[in-house]
Each structure stands twice: as C-alpha cells, then as structure tokens.
Amino acid sequence: MPELPDVEGFRKVLESCAKGRVVRHVDVRDPGVLHGVTARRLSDALEGQRFTAPERHGKWLLARTGGPTLMFHFGMTGQLLCAHPDDTAEPHDRVLFTLARDRQLRYRDQRKLQGLWLADDESEVARVLGRLGPDALAVDRENFEAALAAHPRGSIKTVLTDQTVLAGLGNLLADEILWRASLPPSSPARDLSEADRRRLYTHMRRTLHSAIPTGRVPPRDSWLTGHRDDPAPVCPRCGSPLRRARMAGRGTVWCPRCQQ
C-alpha cells in the first residue's frame, strides 16, 4: 500500500510532469475510480486549467489549478505516471490527463480501492481532509506529542497508523519506526514516557527522510522492512528471530529482543 514516501514520490511526478501545463483533454477510461464527480464534470472542470504546484498531506495528493483541485488517494495499488500521449495505455490506466507540450499524466490502479475527488474550492478540500491528523513529515515534536496524548487508547502501533492521529504512516513505516525506537508495537500508547515519545519522533523523522528519496519504504538489508517477508526472518540488528502477529487487522513484525 502506498505510504507517505510513495505519495511524496507521486507528488514529484505530478510536479515534473504537469506543473505549469494546461490540461488539454481528460480521458476517463474507468469512472469507477471517481468519487462524487462524473466523468463529464471532471472533464469540464479541468480542461483548459493549468496545474500549479502540487501539495501532499499524509497519503493524499492535491493537484492544484487556478480553479478546482484534483485530489488523489492511492489506496493499495494506485500510481501516478508521466507518459507521452502516443504511448500505449496499460489495462489499469483509469484516467489520462493529456497536457500541453506532449505530456500525459496517468492514474493507474489495479484494485480501485480509492481514486480521485474534485474539490471546487478550499472548503471542499477541507471537508475531504477534515478528519486527518497532522502530516507525519511536517509535524513538529510538540504537535506530535500532543497528537499522541490526545489519543491515549490502544497500542502504539494502532495509534501511529490511525490517520486521524497522524497522516501518512502505514503498516511498513509503523513497524520500521517502532523497531528503530526499540518499542514493542503492542505497548499501550498511554504508557509511553516522555523519553519514549521523543525517541519515537526522532526515528520517525529519520526513517521518513531516508525513505523519501527512494519513493517507497525501501527493503534494505539494514532495515526491518528488508527482512519481514523472509521465510525465516531474523532481526538485522541482533540476529534474533522476528515475530509476526496481527494487530488491529494488520500484519505486524517485530523483534522480541530489541523491542522489549
């Protein structure tokens, strides 16, 4: 599932492909990815508009124009790609935006669990994003600790992946950050000490800044992520066998020695 580093990568694709370019044509090949807007209304609203600097909040990507805002959520399999209009479309290319100067922005999604929204103004943007917590990359330490303190119930893994607490962290990132911070994923959030919260924030920032240039949560050998899918996974830090369980419906991996 795309997490914050993936969506930040899509933001860069959108910026390099579309910023400053006029939308010449919108081709909705599958209206099943549209939410609250018809294919005709999407085309009418965007054709002739010029994309400006895009923004990201958590796992949401905002394609700004001089008028309406196109909003993307990538679900589990969504992608954003830049192509030439003459390139053959793939079967899962759901919406194609043909732009000036021979560029085409493509929303590709196999499972179609989320998709595209259209916001006419800032109040509509705020309505769609209204329940989200602060962005995990942009939040400062004080507001990070305040967000955790405001949601003391549940395990720390559950709290970190709750988008109303903190926007952008998913399953892989939460496991990686907790492993780096030496915190068990099942620890009650209310039991974290001030030192725990500060360490958690520090490792969240370091993990995000390391992952973002790759456009994904990278499966490096030195990362927990690089071993979680091994047949007999071991901790890259201490060599102990990793454990697996389901927490709040999510597959969770941790080191019982490093994360006591």
C-alpha positions in Angstrom: 0.0 0.0 0.0 1.4 3.4 -0.9 2.5 5.3 2.2 3.9 8.8 2.7 7.2 8.2 0.8 5.3 6.7 -2.1 2.9 9.6 -2.3 5.7 12.1 -2.0 7.2 10.4 -5.0 3.9 10.8 -6.8 3.9 14.5 -5.9 7.3 14.8 -7.6 6.0 13.0 -10.7 3.0 15.4 -10.8 5.2 18.4 -10.3 7.7 17.5 -13.0 5.1 16.3 -15.5 2.3 18.7 -15.1 3.2 21.9 -13.2 2.7 24.9 -15.4 1.0 22.9 -18.1 -2.6 23.3 -19.4 -4.9 20.3 -19.4 -5.9 19.7 -23.0 -8.0 16.6 -22.6 -9.3 14.3 -19.8 -10.0 10.7 -20.7 -11.8 8.8 -18.0 -11.4 5.2 -19.1 -13.0 3.8 -15.9 -15.4 6.1 -13.9 -15.3 3.6 -11.1 -12.3 5.5 -9.6 -14.2 8.8 -9.5 -15.8 9.8 -6.1 -18.5 12.4 -6.0 -17.9 13.6 -9.6 -18.9 12.3 -13.0 -16.6 11.9 -15.9 -18.2 14.8 -17.8 -18.0 17.1 -14.8 -14.3 16.2 -14.3 -13.5 17.0 -17.9 -15.5 20.2 -17.9 -13.8 21.4 -14.7 -10.2 20.6 -15.6 -9.9 21.0 -19.4 -8.3 24.4 -20.0 -7.0 24.7 -16.5 -3.3 25.0 -15.7 -1.7 22.8 -13.0 0.2 24.7 -10.3 2.5 23.5 -7.5 1.0 20.2 -6.1 0.7 19.5 -2.4 0.6 16.4 -0.3 -1.0 15.8 3.1 -0.4 12.3 4.5 -1.4 9.8 1.8 -3.4 12.4 -0.1 -2.1 14.3 -3.2 -3.6 17.6 -4.2 -3.2 18.7 -7.8 -3.9 22.4 -7.7 -5.1 24.6 -10.6 -6.2 28.1 -10.9 -9.7 26.8 -10.1 -10.7 23.4 -8.8 -8.3 21.0 -7.0 -8.0 17.4 -8.1 -7.4 15.1 -5.1 -5.8 11.6 -5.3 -5.8 8.8 -2.8 -3.9 5.8 -4.0 -5.5 3.0 -1.8 -3.4 -0.2 -2.1 -2.3 -0.2 -5.7 -2.7 3.3 -7.1 0.1 5.0 -9.0 0.7 8.3 -10.9 2.9 8.2 -14.0 4.1 10.6 -16.7 3.9 9.4 -20.3 3.8 10.6 -23.9 0.2 10.8 -25.3 1.2 8.3 -28.0 2.3 5.7 -25.6 0.0 2.7 -25.4 -2.2 2.8 -22.3 -2.0 -0.1 -19.9 -5.1 -2.0 -18.9 -5.2 -0.5 -15.4 -4.7 3.1 -16.6 -8.0 4.5 -15.3 -7.8 8.3 -16.1 -5.5 10.0 -18.6 -4.8 13.8 -18.5 -3.3 15.0 -21.8 -1.3 18.1 -21.2 0.4 20.8 -23.2 3.8 20.1 -24.8 3.2 16.3 -25.3 2.9 15.1 -21.7 0.2 12.8 -20.3 -0.4 12.2 -16.6 -1.9 8.7 -15.9 -3.7 7.5 -12.9 -3.1 3.7 -12.8 -4.8 1.4 -10.2 -5.4 -2.3 -10.3 -7.7 -2.7 -7.3 -9.5 0.6 -7.4 -10.0 0.9 -3.6 -9.7 4.7 -3.6 -9.3 7.1 -6.5 -10.0 10.7 -7.5 -12.0 13.5 -6.0 -12.7 17.0 -7.3 -12.9 20.0 -4.9 -14.3 23.2 -6.3 -12.8 25.4 -3.5 -10.8 25.3 -0.3 -13.9 24.5 1.8 -14.3 21.3 -0.2 -10.7 20.4 0.2 -11.0 20.9 4.0 -14.2 18.8 4.0 -12.4 15.8 2.3 -9.3 16.1 4.5 -11.1 17.3 7.6 -10.6 14.3 9.8 -6.9 13.8 9.1 -4.3 14.5 11.8 -1.1 16.5 11.1 1.2 15.3 8.3 3.8 13.0 9.7 6.6 14.7 7.7 5.6 18.2 8.5 4.6 17.9 12.2 6.9 19.3 14.8 7.8 17.5 18.0 5.4 19.4 20.2 2.4 18.8 18.0 3.5 15.1 17.5 3.4 14.6 21.3 0.1 16.5 21.5 -1.4 14.2 18.9 -0.3 11.1 20.8 -1.6 12.5 24.1 -5.0 13.3 22.6 -5.4 9.6 21.5 -4.1 7.5 24.5 -6.2 4.4 23.9 -4.9 1.4 22.0 -1.5 0.1 21.2 1.2 2.5 19.9 1.1 0.6 16.5 -2.6 1.3 16.2 -2.2 4.9 17.1 0.6 5.5 14.7 -1.4 4.1 11.8 -4.6 6.0 12.7 -4.8 8.7 10.0 -6.9 10.9 12.3 -3.9 11.0 14.7 -1.1 11.3 12.2 -1.5 11.3 8.5 0.9 9.4 6.3 2.2 6.4 8.2 1.1 2.9 7.1 1.9 -0.6 8.2 5.5 -0.8 6.9 6.6 2.6 8.3 5.0 2.0 11.7 6.8 -1.3 12.1 10.1 0.2 10.9 9.9 3.2 13.2 8.9 1.2 16.3 11.8 -1.2 15.6 14.2 1.6 15.4 12.8 3.2 18.5 13.0 -0.1 20.4 9.3 0.0 21.3 7.0 -3.1 21.2 4.1 -2.5 18.8 1.7 -3.7 21.4 2.8 -1.2 24.0 -0.2 0.9 25.2 0.2 4.4 23.9 -0.7 5.8 27.3 2.3 4.1 28.9 4.9 5.9 26.7 7.3 8.0 28.7 8.4 11.4 27.6 11.7 9.9 26.6 9.8 7.2 24.5 7.8 9.8 22.7 10.9 11.9 21.9 12.8 8.8 20.6 9.8 7.8 18.6 9.6 11.2 17.0 13.3 11.2 16.2 13.2 7.8 14.5 10.0 8.7 12.6 11.8 11.7 11.1 15.0 9.8 10.3 13.0 6.9 8.7 10.9 9.3 6.5 13.8 11.3 5.4 15.8 8.2 4.4 12.8 6.6 2.6 11.5 9.6 0.7 14.4 9.8 -1.9 13.6 6.2 -3.0 9.8 6.9 -3.3 8.9 3.9 -1.2 9.7 2.2 2.1 12.9 0.5 0.9 13.6 -3.1 1.7 17.2 -2.5 2.7 19.2 -5.2 4.4 19.8 -3.0 7.4 16.0 -2.3 7.8 13.4 -4.4 9.4 11.4 -3.9 6.1 14.1 -5.8 4.2 13.5 -9.0 6.2 9.8 -9.0 7.2 8.9 -11.2 4.2 11.8 -13.7 4.5 10.7 -17.3 5.1 12.5 -17.3 8.5 13.1 -13.6 9.2 15.8 -12.5 11.7 16.4 -9.1 13.1 19.1 -7.2 11.1 20.3 -5.6 14.4 20.6 -8.6 16.8 20.0 -11.7 14.7 17.1 -12.9 16.8 14.1 -14.5 15.0 11.4 -11.9 14.2 7.9 -12.4 15.3 4.7 -11.9 13.4 1.2 -11.3 14.5 -2.0 -9.4 13.5 -2.8 -6.2 15.4 -6.0 -4.4 14.6 -6.2 -6.4 11.4 -2.6 -5.5 10.2 0.3 -7.9 9.8 2.9 -6.8 12.3 6.5 -7.7 12.6 8.9 -7.0 15.5 12.0 -8.2 17.3 11.2 -9.6 20.7 14.7 -8.9 21.9 15.3 -5.4 20.6 11.7 -4.3 21.3 11.2 -5.5 24.9 
